[in-house]
Amino acid sequence: MLLPGATIGVLGGGQLGRMLAMEARRMGYRVRALDPDPDACAAPFAELSCAPLDDVDAALALAAHCDVLTIETEHVPAAVLAQIETLRPVHPNAALLATVQDRLRQREFLTRHRLPQTAYARVDDAPSLQQALTAVGRPAVLKTRTEGYDGKGQARIGTSDDPAAAWAALGQRPAVLEAWVAYEREISVILARGHDGDIACYPVAENEHRHHVLHITRAPARVAPAVAARARELGAAVADALGHVGVMAVEMFLLPDGELLINEIAPRTHNSGHYTLGGCVTSQFEQHLRAICGLPLGDPAQPRPALMLNLLGDLWADDAPPLAHILAHPGARLHLYGKAPRPGRKLGHVLVLGDDLDAAQSWADSIVG
C-alpha cells in the first residue's frame, strides 16, 4: 500500500495525465511525468521530464524516482514498460499493454475468452484483404493494428468501394478488417480493479461521436437495467481476464436486439469517464490512483445524472470561444486543459449535472452548432 507522500510516475502528459496529476496532488501524492512536449498539459501539476515515450533511458530515469508508474495513453511501447518493470511496479503491465495496443491481439484475446465481438480477420497484404472481405463481408472497416485513435488509421469499405483504395489510405500497414456494426447505441463501462481483484464499476454511459471524435457522453445510459447489468458483467470479465490493476474503459455496441458486442478496450482512464470528475463520489482519476497504490477502491456512485460535452479547437477558430455562455449555465462545470487551439483538438470539456439530460444535451448542441 502506497500512502500519500509517495511518488506516482505517469508516462504521457496529455489531458488524462493532467487530471490524474491534479487528483494525485489533491490527495497528497507527488507526481512525475514523461512527455516529449515541454508545454504538456500535465506540466503545471507534475515534475516533467521531456523525452519521447519510446526513450527507454528517459523512462528508466523517471522510474528511479517513483514508487509506482502508470500510463495515460496506450501508445507507450510495451517494450518500454517491460524495462521499467525491472525497477518498479507498473500498471498496466507490459504484457497487458502489448495485448491491448494491437487491435489483432485484442481481438484474439476476446476470442480466446469467448467474449462477444464483431467478426474480424487479419490483413497483411492485398491478397489477405480480399480473403478477409470474403470471410467478413461488406460493409466493413479496415483498421491499422496499432496507433489508431479518434477515427485515425481507419477506412470504411462499402459494397461498391475499392478495397485497394482503403489499403493504400492506411499506408499498406498490417491491419484488421472488422464487420460493420449497425448498432443502436455505443456505450462504455468505466471500472476499476484493485490488486486483490476487487472491482468497482461506474454507471454505464452512452456516447455520441461526431467525425469519429467523442462529442457527448450521457450517464447513466438510456438502456434497460438488464443491458446495463450485462455490460458491467462483460467489463468485469475483461478486467479479470487481463489481470488489470487500475481504471479501464470497455466500449461496446448495443444492437437493436439487445445484444452487446465489445468494440475496444482502453486500460487507462478514459474520455467517456470524464463525467465521474464532479459527477460521482469518486472520480475515475482518484479511483485509478487508489487501485495502483493498493488502497481500497472508492465509491463509484453517481448522485445525479450527468452529461459531458467535449470542447474541440474549432470553437476557438474566431478567437471567441463561448466560454461566457458556458459559465452562465448554473449547472455547468468547465474544464480546460491548457492546450493551444487547433481544429479537431480536444481543448476541454463541460460537465452538466441535472435530472433533465435531454435539455442539457440541447443546450450543449447549441454551443457547438
DRENDO-1510 file (C-alpha; in Angstrom, 1 decimal, always signed):
<recs>
REC; n; res; u; v; w
REC; 1; MET; +0.0; +0.0; +0.0 .
REC; 2; LEU; +1.4; +3.4; -1.1 .
REC; 3; LEU; +0.1; +6.2; +1.0 .
REC; 4; PRO; +0.1; +9.9; +0.2 .
REC; 5; GLY; +3.6; +11.2; +0.1 .
REC; 6; ALA; +4.6; +8.5; -2.4 .
REC; 7; THR; +5.6; +9.5; -5.9 .
REC; 8; ILE; +3.4; +8.5; -8.9 .
REC; 9; GLY; +5.1; +8.3; -12.4 .
REC; 10; VAL; +2.9; +8.9; -15.4 .
REC; 11; LEU; +4.0; +8.0; -19.0 .
REC; 12; GLY; +2.3; +10.7; -21.0 .
REC; 13; GLY; +1.5; +14.3; -20.2 .
REC; 14; GLY; -1.8; +14.9; -22.0 .
REC; 15; GLN; -5.1; +15.9; -20.6 .
REC; 16; LEU; -5.6; +12.5; -18.9 .
REC; 17; GLY; -2.2; +12.9; -17.3 .
REC; 18; ARG; -3.1; +16.4; -16.2 .
REC; 19; MET; -6.3; +15.3; -14.5 .
REC; 20; LEU; -4.6; +12.3; -12.9 .
REC; 21; ALA; -1.9; +14.6; -11.5 .
REC; 22; MET; -4.4; +17.1; -10.2 .
REC; 23; GLU; -6.2; +14.4; -8.3 .
REC; 24; ALA; -2.9; +12.9; -7.1 .
REC; 25; ARG; -1.7; +16.2; -5.7 .
REC; 26; ARG; -5.0; +16.9; -4.0 .
REC; 27; MET; -4.6; +13.5; -2.3 .
REC; 28; GLY; -1.0; +14.4; -1.2 .
REC; 29; TYR; +1.0; +12.4; -3.8 .
REC; 30; ARG; +3.9; +13.6; -5.7 .
REC; 31; VAL; +3.8; +13.3; -9.5 .
REC; 32; ARG; +6.4; +12.9; -12.2 .
REC; 33; ALA; +5.5; +12.7; -15.9 .
REC; 34; LEU; +7.3; +11.9; -19.1 .
REC; 35; ASP; +6.3; +13.6; -22.3 .
REC; 36; PRO; +8.0; +15.0; -25.4 .
REC; 37; ASP; +6.3; +18.3; -25.2 .
REC; 38; PRO; +7.7; +20.8; -22.7 .
REC; 39; ASP; +4.3; +22.5; -22.6 .
REC; 40; ALA; +2.4; +19.3; -22.0 .
REC; 41; CYS; -1.0; +19.6; -20.2 .
REC; 42; ALA; +0.3; +17.9; -17.1 .
REC; 43; ALA; +3.3; +20.2; -16.8 .
REC; 44; PRO; +1.7; +22.6; -14.2 .
REC; 45; PHE; +0.9; +19.7; -11.9 .
REC; 46; ALA; +3.8; +17.3; -12.3 .
REC; 47; GLU; +7.6; +17.4; -12.4 .
REC; 48; LEU; +8.0; +16.9; -16.2 .
REC; 49; SER; +10.8; +15.1; -18.0 .
REC; 50; CYS; +10.9; +15.9; -21.7 .
REC; 51; ALA; +11.6; +12.9; -23.9 .
REC; 52; PRO; +9.8; +10.7; -26.4 .
REC; 53; LEU; +7.7; +8.0; -24.9 .
REC; 54; ASP; +9.9; +5.4; -26.6 .
REC; 55; ASP; +13.0; +6.6; -24.9 .
REC; 56; VAL; +13.9; +3.7; -22.6 .
REC; 57; ASP; +16.7; +5.6; -20.8 .
REC; 58; ALA; +14.4; +8.5; -20.0 .
REC; 59; ALA; +11.7; +6.2; -18.8 .
REC; 60; LEU; +14.1; +4.3; -16.6 .
REC; 61; ALA; +15.4; +7.6; -15.2 .
REC; 62; LEU; +11.8; +8.6; -14.4 .
REC; 63; ALA; +11.1; +5.2; -12.8 .
REC; 64; ALA; +14.1; +5.5; -10.5 .
REC; 65; HIS; +12.4; +8.5; -8.7 .
REC; 66; CYS; +8.9; +6.9; -8.5 .
REC; 67; ASP; +7.2; +4.3; -6.3 .
REC; 68; VAL; +4.7; +3.1; -8.9 .
REC; 69; LEU; +4.1; +4.0; -12.6 .
REC; 70; THR; +1.1; +4.2; -14.9 .
REC; 71; ILE; +0.2; +5.4; -18.4 .
REC; 72; GLU; -2.2; +7.9; -19.7 .
REC; 73; THR; -2.0; +6.6; -23.3 .
REC; 74; GLU; -1.8; +3.0; -24.6 .
REC; 75; HIS; +0.6; +4.2; -27.3 .
REC; 76; VAL; +3.5; +3.9; -24.9 .
REC; 77; PRO; +5.6; +1.0; -26.3 .
REC; 78; ALA; +5.1; -2.2; -24.3 .
REC; 79; ALA; +8.8; -2.8; -24.5 .
REC; 80; VAL; +9.4; +0.4; -22.5 .
REC; 81; LEU; +7.1; -0.9; -19.8 .
REC; 82; ALA; +9.0; -4.2; -19.8 .
REC; 83; GLN; +12.2; -2.3; -19.0 .
REC; 84; ILE; +10.6; -0.2; -16.3 .
REC; 85; GLU; +9.1; -3.3; -14.6 .
REC; 86; THR; +12.7; -4.4; -13.7 .
REC; 87; LEU; +12.8; -1.4; -11.3 .
REC; 88; ARG; +9.3; -0.5; -10.2 .
REC; 89; PRO; +5.7; -1.8; -10.4 .
REC; 90; VAL; +3.8; -0.6; -13.5 .
REC; 91; HIS; +0.0; -0.7; -14.1 .
REC; 92; PRO; -1.0; -1.8; -16.6 .
REC; 93; ASN; +2.0; -4.1; -17.1 .
REC; 94; ALA; +3.8; -4.7; -20.3 .
REC; 95; ALA; +2.1; -8.0; -21.2 .
REC; 96; LEU; -1.3; -6.4; -20.8 .
REC; 97; LEU; -0.4; -3.4; -22.8 .
REC; 98; ALA; +1.0; -5.5; -25.6 .
REC; 99; THR; -2.3; -7.3; -25.9 .
REC; 100; VAL; -4.5; -4.2; -25.9 .
REC; 101; GLN; -2.5; -1.8; -28.1 .
REC; 102; ASP; -2.5; -4.2; -31.0 .
REC; 103; ARG; -6.0; -4.5; -32.5 .
REC; 104; LEU; -5.5; -8.0; -33.7 .
REC; 105; ARG; -4.1; -9.2; -30.4 .
REC; 106; GLN; -7.0; -7.6; -28.7 .
REC; 107; ARG; -9.5; -9.3; -31.0 .
REC; 108; GLU; -7.7; -12.7; -30.5 .
REC; 109; PHE; -7.8; -12.1; -26.7 .
REC; 110; LEU; -11.6; -11.6; -26.8 .
REC; 111; THR; -11.9; -14.7; -29.0 .
REC; 112; ARG; -9.9; -16.9; -26.5 .
REC; 113; HIS; -12.1; -15.8; -23.6 .
REC; 114; ARG; -15.3; -16.2; -25.6 .
REC; 115; LEU; -16.3; -12.6; -25.2 .
REC; 116; PRO; -18.8; -11.2; -27.8 .
REC; 117; GLN; -17.4; -9.0; -30.6 .
REC; 118; THR; -17.9; -8.3; -34.3 .
REC; 119; ALA; -16.5; -10.6; -36.9 .
REC; 120; TYR; -12.9; -9.8; -37.9 .
REC; 121; ALA; -10.0; -11.1; -40.0 .
REC; 122; ARG; -6.3; -10.4; -40.2 .
REC; 123; VAL; -4.9; -8.4; -43.1 .
REC; 124; ASP; -1.2; -8.4; -44.0 .
REC; 125; ASP; -1.3; -7.7; -47.7 .
REC; 126; ALA; -3.6; -7.1; -50.7 .
REC; 127; PRO; -4.4; -10.9; -51.2 .
REC; 128; SER; -5.3; -11.3; -47.5 .
REC; 129; LEU; -7.5; -8.3; -47.7 .
REC; 130; GLN; -9.6; -10.0; -50.4 .
REC; 131; GLN; -9.7; -13.1; -48.3 .
REC; 132; ALA; -10.8; -11.1; -45.3 .
REC; 133; LEU; -13.6; -9.4; -47.2 .
REC; 134; THR; -14.9; -12.9; -48.3 .
REC; 135; ALA; -14.9; -14.0; -44.7 .
REC; 136; VAL; -16.2; -10.9; -43.0 .
REC; 137; GLY; -18.4; -9.4; -45.8 .
REC; 138; ARG; -19.3; -5.8; -46.6 .
REC; 139; PRO; -19.6; -3.2; -45.4 .
REC; 140; ALA; -16.6; -3.4; -43.2 .
REC; 141; VAL; -13.9; -1.3; -41.6 .
REC; 142; LEU; -10.2; -1.7; -42.2 .
REC; 143; LYS; -8.2; -0.6; -39.2 .
REC; 144; THR; -4.4; -0.4; -38.6 .
REC; 145; ARG; -3.3; -2.8; -35.9 .
REC; 146; THR; -1.6; -0.1; -33.9 .
REC; 147; GLU; -1.6; +3.7; -33.3 .
REC; 148; GLY; -5.1; +4.5; -34.4 .
REC; 149; TYR; -7.4; +6.7; -32.3 .
REC; 150; ASP; -10.4; +9.1; -32.8 .
REC; 151; GLY; -11.1; +7.5; -36.2 .
REC; 152; LYS; -7.4; +7.7; -37.4 .
REC; 153; GLY; -6.0; +4.7; -39.1 .
REC; 154; GLN; -9.4; +3.5; -40.3 .
REC; 155; ALA; -11.1; +3.2; -43.7 .
REC; 156; ARG; -14.6; +2.0; -44.4 .
REC; 157; ILE; -15.1; -0.4; -47.3 .
REC; 158; GLY; -18.7; -0.2; -48.6 .
REC; 159; THR; -20.4; -2.6; -51.0 .
REC; 160; SER; -19.1; -0.7; -54.0 .
REC; 161; ASP; -15.8; +0.7; -52.7 .
REC; 162; ASP; -12.4; -0.3; -54.0 .
REC; 163; PRO; -10.5; -2.3; -51.3 .
REC; 164; ALA; -7.2; -1.3; -52.8 .
REC; 165; ALA; -8.0; +2.4; -52.1 .
REC; 166; ALA; -8.7; +1.7; -48.4 .
REC; 167; TRP; -5.5; -0.4; -48.2 .
REC; 168; ALA; -3.5; +2.4; -49.8 .
REC; 169; ALA; -5.1; +5.0; -47.5 .
REC; 170; LEU; -3.8; +3.1; -44.5 .
REC; 171; GLY; -0.3; +3.0; -45.9 .
REC; 172; GLN; -0.5; -0.7; -46.6 .
REC; 173; ARG; +0.2; -1.4; -43.0 .
REC; 174; PRO; -0.7; -4.6; -41.0 .
REC; 175; ALA; -4.4; -4.2; -40.3 .
REC; 176; VAL; -7.6; -5.9; -39.1 .
REC; 177; LEU; -10.8; -6.0; -41.1 .
REC; 178; GLU; -13.9; -5.7; -38.9 .
REC; 179; ALA; -17.5; -6.2; -39.9 .
REC; 180; TRP; -19.5; -3.0; -39.9 .
REC; 181; VAL; -21.9; -3.0; -36.9 .
REC; 182; ALA; -25.4; -1.4; -37.3 .
REC; 183; TYR; -25.7; -0.6; -33.6 .
REC; 184; GLU; -28.4; +1.2; -31.7 .
REC; 185; ARG; -26.1; +2.9; -29.2 .
REC; 186; GLU; -22.5; +2.9; -28.2 .
REC; 187; ILE; -22.0; +2.5; -24.5 .
REC; 188; SER; -18.9; +2.4; -22.3 .
REC; 189; VAL; -18.2; +0.7; -19.0 .
REC; 190; ILE; -15.7; +2.5; -16.8 .
REC; 191; LEU; -14.5; +0.3; -14.0 .
REC; 192; ALA; -11.5; -0.1; -11.6 .
REC; 193; ARG; -9.9; -3.3; -10.5 .
REC; 194; GLY; -7.7; -3.5; -7.4 .
REC; 195; HIS; -4.7; -5.6; -6.6 .
REC; 196; ASP; -7.0; -8.0; -4.7 .
REC; 197; GLY; -9.3; -8.4; -7.7 .
REC; 198; ASP; -12.0; -6.2; -6.2 .
REC; 199; ILE; -13.9; -4.3; -8.9 .
REC; 200; ALA; -15.8; -1.0; -8.7 .
REC; 201; CYS; -18.0; -0.2; -11.7 .
REC; 202; TYR; -19.4; +3.2; -12.6 .
REC; 203; PRO; -22.9; +3.6; -14.1 .
REC; 204; VAL; -22.9; +2.6; -17.7 .
REC; 205; ALA; -22.6; +5.6; -20.0 .
REC; 206; GLU; -23.6; +6.2; -23.6 .
REC; 207; ASN; -21.5; +8.0; -26.2 .
REC; 208; GLU; -22.3; +10.1; -29.3 .
REC; 209; HIS; -19.5; +10.7; -31.8 .
REC; 210; ARG; -19.0; +13.4; -34.5 .
REC; 211; HIS; -16.4; +12.8; -37.2 .
REC; 212; HIS; -15.1; +9.8; -35.1 .
REC; 213; VAL; -14.4; +12.0; -32.1 .
REC; 214; LEU; -16.4; +11.7; -28.9 .
REC; 215; HIS; -18.9; +14.5; -28.8 .
REC; 216; ILE; -21.2; +13.8; -25.8 .
REC; 217; THR; -21.3; +11.3; -23.0 .
REC; 218; ARG; -24.6; +10.8; -21.1 .
REC; 219; ALA; -24.6; +8.9; -17.8 .
REC; 220; PRO; -26.5; +6.8; -16.9 .
REC; 221; ALA; -27.1; +5.4; -20.4 .
REC; 222; ARG; -30.6; +5.1; -21.7 .
REC; 223; VAL; -30.6; +1.3; -21.7 .
REC; 224; ALA; -32.6; -1.4; -19.9 .
REC; 225; PRO; -31.4; -2.4; -16.5 .
REC; 226; ALA; -30.7; -5.9; -17.8 .
REC; 227; VAL; -28.5; -4.4; -20.6 .
REC; 228; ALA; -26.6; -2.3; -18.1 .
REC; 229; ALA; -26.0; -5.3; -15.8 .
REC; 230; ARG; -24.8; -7.4; -18.8 .
REC; 231; ALA; -22.4; -4.5; -19.8 .
REC; 232; ARG; -20.9; -4.4; -16.3 .
REC; 233; GLU; -20.6; -8.2; -16.3 .
REC; 234; LEU; -18.7; -8.1; -19.6 .
REC; 235; GLY; -16.4; -5.2; -18.4 .
REC; 236; ALA; -15.5; -7.1; -15.3 .
REC; 237; ALA; -14.8; -10.3; -17.3 .
REC; 238; VAL; -12.4; -8.3; -19.5 .
REC; 239; ALA; -10.6; -6.8; -16.5 .
REC; 240; ASP; -10.3; -10.2; -14.7 .
REC; 241; ALA; -9.1; -12.0; -17.8 .
REC; 242; LEU; -6.4; -9.4; -18.3 .
REC; 243; GLY; -5.5; -9.3; -14.6 .
REC; 244; HIS; -5.7; -5.5; -14.9 .
REC; 245; VAL; -5.0; -3.2; -12.0 .
REC; 246; GLY; -6.4; +0.4; -12.3 .
REC; 247; VAL; -9.2; +2.0; -14.2 .
REC; 248; MET; -10.3; +0.5; -17.5 .
REC; 249; ALA; -12.8; +1.5; -20.2 .
REC; 250; VAL; -14.6; -1.1; -22.2 .
REC; 251; GLU; -16.5; +0.3; -25.2 .
REC; 252; MET; -19.4; -1.7; -26.5 .
REC; 253; PHE; -22.0; -1.6; -29.3 .
REC; 254; LEU; -25.7; -2.2; -28.3 .
REC; 255; LEU; -27.5; -3.9; -31.1 .
REC; 256; PRO; -31.2; -3.5; -31.8 .
REC; 257; ASP; -32.0; -6.9; -30.4 .
REC; 258; GLY; -30.3; -6.1; -27.1 .
REC; 259; GLU; -27.1; -8.0; -27.7 .
REC; 260; LEU; -23.8; -6.3; -26.7 .
REC; 261; LEU; -20.5; -6.5; -28.7 .
REC; 262; ILE; -17.2; -5.4; -27.3 .
REC; 263; ASN; -15.6; -2.8; -29.6 .
REC; 264; GLU; -12.4; -1.5; -27.8 .
REC; 265; ILE; -10.6; -1.9; -24.5 .
REC; 266; ALA; -8.6; +1.0; -23.0 .
REC; 267; PRO; -6.5; +0.1; -19.9 .
REC; 268; ARG; -6.5; +3.6; -18.5 .
REC; 269; THR; -8.7; +6.5; -17.6 .
REC; 270; HIS; -10.9; +7.4; -20.5 .
REC; 271; ASN; -12.6; +10.4; -22.2 .
REC; 272; SER; -16.0; +8.8; -21.7 .
REC; 273; GLY; -15.3; +8.6; -17.9 .
REC; 274; HIS; -14.8; +12.4; -17.5 .
REC; 275; TYR; -18.3; +12.7; -16.2 .
REC; 276; THR; -17.1; +11.0; -13.0 .
REC; 277; LEU; -14.9; +14.0; -12.2 .
REC; 278; GLY; -17.6; +16.1; -10.4 .
REC; 279; GLY; -20.4; +13.6; -11.2 .
REC; 280; CYS; -19.5; +10.7; -9.0 .
REC; 281; VAL; -18.5; +10.2; -5.4 .
REC; 282; THR; -15.0; +9.1; -6.5 .
REC; 283; SER; -13.7; +10.3; -9.9 .
REC; 284; GLN; -12.1; +7.8; -12.3 .
REC; 285; PHE; -8.7; +9.6; -11.7 .
REC; 286; GLU; -8.8; +9.1; -7.9 .
REC; 287; GLN; -10.0; +5.6; -8.4 .
REC; 288; HIS; -7.1; +4.8; -10.7 .
REC; 289; LEU; -4.7; +6.1; -8.1 .
REC; 290; ARG; -6.4; +4.1; -5.4 .
REC; 291; ALA; -6.1; +1.0; -7.4 .
REC; 292; ILE; -2.5; +1.3; -8.5 .
REC; 293; CYS; -1.4; +2.3; -5.0 .
REC; 294; GLY; -3.1; -0.7; -3.3 .
REC; 295; LEU; -5.7; +1.4; -1.5 .
REC; 296; PRO; -9.3; +0.4; -1.0 .
REC; 297; LEU; -11.4; +1.4; -4.0 .
REC; 298; GLY; -13.7; +4.4; -3.6 .
REC; 299; ASP; -17.5; +4.7; -4.0 .
REC; 300; PRO; -18.4; +4.9; -7.8 .
REC; 301; ALA; -21.9; +6.0; -7.1 .
REC; 302; GLN; -23.4; +8.8; -9.2 .
REC; 303; PRO; -25.8; +11.0; -7.2 .
REC; 304; ARG; -27.2; +12.9; -10.2 .
REC; 305; PRO; -27.4; +12.2; -14.0 .
REC; 306; ALA; -24.6; +13.9; -15.9 .
REC; 307; LEU; -23.7; +15.0; -19.4 .
REC; 308; MET; -20.2; +15.6; -20.7 .
REC; 309; LEU; -19.5; +17.7; -23.8 .
REC; 310; ASN; -16.1; +17.7; -25.4 .
REC; 311; LEU; -14.8; +21.2; -26.5 .
REC; 312; LEU; -12.8; +21.0; -29.7 .
REC; 313; GLY; -10.4; +23.6; -31.1 .
REC; 314; ASP; -12.9; +24.5; -33.8 .
REC; 315; LEU; -14.7; +26.6; -31.2 .
REC; 316; TRP; -11.6; +28.8; -31.0 .
REC; 317; ALA; -11.5; +29.4; -34.7 .
REC; 318; ASP; -12.6; +33.0; -34.4 .
REC; 319; ASP; -10.7; +33.6; -31.1 .
REC; 320; ALA; -14.1; +33.9; -29.4 .
REC; 321; PRO; -14.9; +30.6; -27.8 .
REC; 322; PRO; -18.3; +30.7; -26.0 .
REC; 323; LEU; -16.8; +30.5; -22.5 .
REC; 324; ALA; -19.0; +33.2; -21.0 .
REC; 325; HIS; -22.1; +31.4; -22.4 .
REC; 326; ILE; -20.9; +28.2; -20.9 .
REC; 327; LEU; -20.2; +29.7; -17.5 .
REC; 328; ALA; -23.6; +31.4; -17.4 .
REC; 329; HIS; -25.2; +28.0; -17.1 .
REC; 330; PRO; -25.7; +27.4; -13.4 .
REC; 331; GLY; -25.1; +23.7; -13.7 .
REC; 332; ALA; -22.1; +23.7; -16.0 .
REC; 333; ARG; -18.6; +22.9; -14.8 .
REC; 334; LEU; -15.9; +24.0; -17.2 .
REC; 335; HIS; -12.6; +22.0; -17.6 .
REC; 336; LEU; -9.9; +23.4; -19.8 .
REC; 337; TYR; -6.6; +21.5; -20.5 .
REC; 338; GLY; -4.2; +24.4; -21.2 .
REC; 339; LYS; -3.7; +23.4; -24.8 .
REC; 340; ALA; -3.0; +25.6; -27.8 .
REC; 341; PRO; -6.1; +25.8; -30.0 .
REC; 342; ARG; -6.2; +23.7; -33.2 .
REC; 343; PRO; -9.2; +22.4; -35.2 .
REC; 344; GLY; -10.3; +19.0; -34.0 .
REC; 345; ARG; -8.1; +19.1; -30.9 .
REC; 346; LYS; -9.7; +18.3; -27.5 .
REC; 347; LEU; -9.2; +21.5; -25.5 .
REC; 348; GLY; -11.5; +20.8; -22.7 .
REC; 349; HIS; -14.9; +19.6; -21.7 .
REC; 350; VAL; -18.1; +20.8; -19.9 .
REC; 351; LEU; -19.9; +18.7; -17.3 .
REC; 352; VAL; -23.6; +19.4; -16.7 .
REC; 353; LEU; -25.4; +17.8; -13.7 .
REC; 354; GLY; -29.2; +17.6; -13.7 .
REC; 355; ASP; -32.3; +15.4; -13.9 .
REC; 356; ASP; -33.2; +16.5; -17.5 .
REC; 357; LEU; -30.3; +15.3; -19.7 .
REC; 358; ASP; -32.4; +16.0; -22.9 .
REC; 359; ALA; -32.4; +19.7; -22.0 .
REC; 360; ALA; -28.7; +19.5; -21.1 .
REC; 361; GLN; -28.0; +18.0; -24.5 .
REC; 362; SER; -30.0; +20.6; -26.4 .
REC; 363; TRP; -28.0; +23.3; -24.5 .
REC; 364; ALA; -24.7; +21.5; -25.3 .
REC; 365; ASP; -25.6; +21.2; -29.0 .
REC; 366; SER; -26.4; +24.9; -29.1 .
REC; 367; ILE; -22.8; +25.6; -28.1 .
REC; 368; VAL; -21.2; +23.6; -30.9 .
REC; 369; GLY; -23.9; +24.0; -33.6 .
</recs>
